[in-house]
Amino acid sequence: MGIDISNIPIIDTHEHLHPESERIQFGGDLFATFFSHYTSTDLKLAGLSNQAVDNIRDPGVPVDERWNIVKPYWELTK
């Protein structure tokens, strides 16, 4: 009999997130933190260019513009 994971309240996704002390240096910028490791690689494998990844990490680019860059590739990263 196997374990039914739907009954486990928390599952470790093994995401490599920066420690809080490092994250606050980015001012809470989701694109600069979340898209800095595996997720950026996933986006590249989905077809996003290296330049576009650099753009989504750039806090000087408005958030809505960065989301518009990511959006077409987001479903492909799941």
C-alpha positions as CSV (number, residue, x, y, z in Angstrom):
1,M,0.0,0.0,0.0
2,G,1.5,3.4,-1.1
3,I,1.3,6.7,0.6
4,D,-1.4,9.1,-0.7
5,I,0.5,12.4,-1.1
6,S,-2.8,14.3,-1.4
7,N,-3.1,13.9,2.4
8,I,0.3,15.4,3.1
9,P,-0.2,19.1,4.0
10,I,3.3,20.2,2.9
11,I,5.5,19.0,0.1
12,D,9.1,20.2,-0.2
13,T,9.5,21.4,-3.8
14,H,13.2,21.6,-3.3
15,E,13.4,25.1,-4.7
16,H,16.7,26.8,-4.1
17,L,15.5,30.1,-2.6
18,H,17.9,32.7,-1.3
19,P,18.0,33.3,2.4
20,E,15.9,36.2,3.6
21,S,18.9,38.4,4.2
22,E,19.8,38.1,0.5
23,R,16.3,38.4,-0.7
24,I,15.7,41.8,1.0
25,Q,18.7,43.2,-1.0
26,F,16.5,42.8,-4.1
27,G,13.7,44.9,-2.4
28,G,11.2,42.0,-2.7
29,D,11.5,41.9,-6.4
30,L,10.0,38.5,-7.4
31,F,11.6,38.5,-10.8
32,A,15.1,39.1,-9.4
33,T,14.8,36.4,-6.8
34,F,12.4,33.6,-8.1
35,F,13.7,33.7,-11.7
36,S,17.4,33.6,-10.6
37,H,17.9,29.8,-10.5
38,Y,16.1,26.8,-11.9
39,T,13.1,28.8,-13.0
40,S,15.3,30.9,-15.4
41,T,16.7,27.7,-16.8
42,D,13.2,26.3,-17.3
43,L,12.2,29.5,-19.1
44,K,15.2,29.2,-21.4
45,L,14.4,25.6,-22.2
46,A,10.9,26.8,-23.0
47,G,12.4,29.2,-25.6
48,L,13.0,32.4,-23.7
49,S,16.3,34.1,-24.8
50,N,19.2,34.8,-22.5
51,Q,18.6,38.5,-23.2
52,A,15.0,38.2,-22.2
53,V,16.0,36.4,-18.9
54,D,18.3,39.3,-18.2
55,N,15.5,41.7,-18.9
56,I,13.1,40.0,-16.5
57,R,15.7,40.2,-13.7
58,D,16.3,43.9,-14.3
59,P,14.5,45.9,-11.6
60,G,14.7,49.0,-13.9
61,V,12.2,47.3,-16.3
62,P,8.5,47.7,-15.1
63,V,7.0,44.7,-13.5
64,D,4.1,44.5,-16.0
65,E,6.6,44.5,-18.9
66,R,8.6,41.7,-17.2
67,W,5.5,39.6,-16.7
68,N,4.6,40.1,-20.4
69,I,8.0,38.6,-21.3
70,V,7.5,35.6,-19.0
71,K,3.8,35.0,-19.6
72,P,4.0,33.1,-22.9
73,Y,6.5,30.7,-21.5
74,W,5.1,30.3,-18.0
75,E,2.8,27.3,-18.7
76,L,5.7,25.5,-20.5
77,T,7.8,25.6,-17.3
78,K,5.4,23.7,-15.1
